[in-house]
């Protein structure tokens, strides 16, 4: 009797990282066969909701200067570095980040993954952004995020995804007023088929305004998500929702509005409490499919802050979902 033992062996690889100073404020980072063996593992979480769970990036190469590649909001992130090298080994990449002068900031990154014979194609993940400081504390930024498949050496023109966008972030000189406006447009080609050509269905947008004064504070947002907004290198928390019948995630385009309004009282005499007061708020999400089904969340709470910045909350809330 002969036992056949099949062993998969991967030859050892040499990797290195390098940091090159282009100017005093512009740096280039290069990595070849990056080693993420020491990266901290994620905590195990049971997902009882119908939305995707968010796990933060922990790989050192991607966390460094990551703020320059941060676009969108918590539910709509066109670039999320954890999507890079998710199902294949990273061969290497390059990143260029820094300030061109006092007003302009630049960020460019390109990463290449290894292809698998008769399996996953080699992929290139790239992101580029230019940002301009405006007024006292505001800025405008433009970005492009791209995933491109490669067959052998040449790009596979039938397998790519691109997200382009413009965002304006306003911050008043006194720091009390803030406002954001953003528009993202996606372009996807899979197996030679271009995704829905309706511009709005491939788009995502948000308007946000807030005020944070000594006593009064508040927030109001309006967000739109098209059915075919696709970000292969991003994270879309609310767009893709799990269908409990099919156990699959499906695209559910939506309108979302969030709001809150609060007031802070300050004790006349110094004691344990620094401030306290009421806050009312909520969230309204309207599905653009399924006959406009609604998710509604409202709350009323009392918030108190101690002198050592500890926060105490007492809250009453109501949450309703149309199934």
Order of alpha helices (4+ residues) and beta strands (2+ residues): beta-beta-alpha-beta-beta-beta-beta-beta-beta-beta-beta-beta-beta-beta-beta-beta-beta-beta-beta-beta
